Amino acid sequence: METSHISHVILYSKNFYQHTGDIIKDMQRFMQLDGHPFWSIKTPEKLVKVMRADYLKWVNSMPDDSRFGSKERMIKDIDKTVGWADGAVGHIYHWLISYSGSIPLVGSITGYPIYDRWHLPQFNVKEHLFNKNMSYEEMMKAAKDFLDETQESRYDAFMNELLEKYDFEKVAKIFNLLDDSVTEKELEDEMWDGYTEFMDEHSHEDGTIDFGYFDKFTKHFDLHFSTDDFNVSIEAQALFNAKTYTVNEEFSDDAIDKVFKLATTDTEFIISIIKSGKAINKILEDDGCSGNINIIHEDRLTFDSIHDSILCMANGFKSEDTKEYLAKNKSTWHGSGYGKYIVKLNDKSFTFQVIFGHIFDCSIMESELWNNNSIFTAAKY
């Protein structure tokens, strides 16, 4: 992947450089750092022409089977604009969002920022990777240290953070109210063991992790890992109810209707979800709410509301985009207020899994570089 000619523009797209609000002037500043003389980009029209050529050079350098995006689609969509801006600005944002989402956050690929009085980092970011008391050298070191971390070390750091903030005490009380005797310490150990098993299965000696989206189920938790583009994303969800339904025929609209009928007529399972929801509310009413643990409205804890929630997923799985994604990836999922719904394709059958896991928390590696005022945060995430 050829990125040396767009290194500083990539770093800008990933919030390593300050966004002033004037995208044209920002691009002129950082494209000059990438080697373009000012005269070649001094007007919006010239800038777009050069930036388009740089973008095309990057896309063409990727292998046809690149895991970082569809080369064919990127070339086809090269002249698209974003919905909130027209003309040169719209094209620039389109390319920057593609850089932000498709290029791994790894120093050997992005390069490293150069800070001085004219090229500053974003200061108003979560976790404060940078602060205004730092020297330029200290800022550059902080950026380099972050970009040079292995994916495995980032995962370890953020899993430890997740374990520290997850409310095991309340979750243990809810399970005990559901006649599942388990302690806070046992739940914490179980979550860590699940993470360790995932790392044993998917990590490599060079510090990288297998590419993809992975679910790791333990007795009490659904742990979801995303390693897309060298990112690090962990989601932990308490697993109160889960059931899988299977139809032994080719994936089709008719087969979808059959598997959803199995789920929506499973009275015993739906009643178990209602029981779990009431147990959650009981503990939270007694102990108070915190973080991502919330009271479930009583009108959602009825047979009809849960039945309708499951049923409304059917049309989503019938969409052409979902079918195309399933044909390629063999699995996808949708979320709702009750948890999530997973569809998996096999050779001549497919499964539909209903998971009720209301209490969750997550830890995301790039949080240090998420700027609340950046258009990229809203657009990408």
Steps between C-alpha positions, in 0.01 A plus 500: 500500500659828386440773759825698525368766259193567723644438846409832661157513335430154645612616844270803467209268414573301818507813721875516556493853361280792598182564298454877471160494331641614165553172316660662193768680702554192716561285192736758351700496822532122528531423130804727499646283778441206264713670235258695282616858419244766591459621143369155400219510762440875544136491381225256603482371144873429480501347847218258414675396179823418686321336793296283262821380331654424841189305602502300176870418546423363847200294386689354202785395730272266698474135396176395333410288802589769753343444841491876555226578248361422158748636248245479219236690698745768614599571140136501390405742778805725474304809394225475759438778749362495853142593582580816696735677255520567127777561250864485602423476872262207448764306301770571760286369786414187300867416449597584858227275642627218279854552632372513858305176471711291261862561600632316808601714796859373489803726483679293237203572269382847604840652573541737794384860558736797506396762753601867509323833542322457164420129533334413830315191630136487602492595867127456568500121469395233747762369743728792407772332301639853459497808719606859442775484762696250291793605288478417129749218559282355778193519274680315223621235744145448634370453146784264404460291816129460427549417131775248578299296752414148389137408460542236771636749755211737428255217556660410834488861619139554408382164631651593837314832482176319419543266797555796730182685402256214438234477771548136600328556834162591352524232232569235765192613697281466191624150420442397859146637482456273197607200714850490349736506797816684397733748671641828377854352500386193303348723233816711474717187466260358240520815286880498517513129412278565198732780386806279552346223290426748221859626502640145503287418196558816295825678597840460329862538603533835316231653724222498239156340533300311238293737290124500553214518747485232768254393768632312800223351714557397859233384740408854606645728232495578130840653423521666160837585344558710189851501352407677176790703352719435807243669722431374851137481606363296788135474605390300802135415547346304785335194349163448668317309227616350171346251261579382148246395236599305187334447162648226283454657159662759274493861617195675353215731598281195561764339721538825693124503566520141627784563743341817631176313556691254718637789707178701530291199608749381763287603796731352764803692375317831473370458855858437617604835345220674688614335824859619444383852423301517821800370698716773347246765595470362853874532567526841338203637688657382827860602428464783250614523137851558377686508171347284231261324736150642466147428610299326226163666441220269609316542169795328334481204737189344351456197279369711212781758511775234499317301231478815284864589564612161370259514205612845385850361445372274220473772239848624587648160422308492171664815361723457196796661677471253788470205263809613311693541826390158624601331176853634549543487877258220603393688810350833605302646788259779590448657839190616686401605849487134599849404387592371158394262228759295311456319167759245386502316166616143462514287183133401494360659812510818699459592864333792673618580851313720747714644779360702789788677672378834622797594721811584302808715484770553242855623460625634168865548411465815291319692773815705558461644153126553487437873487145595592517798264633303205273423208676167461376374835139564404541378145690181566358388833 
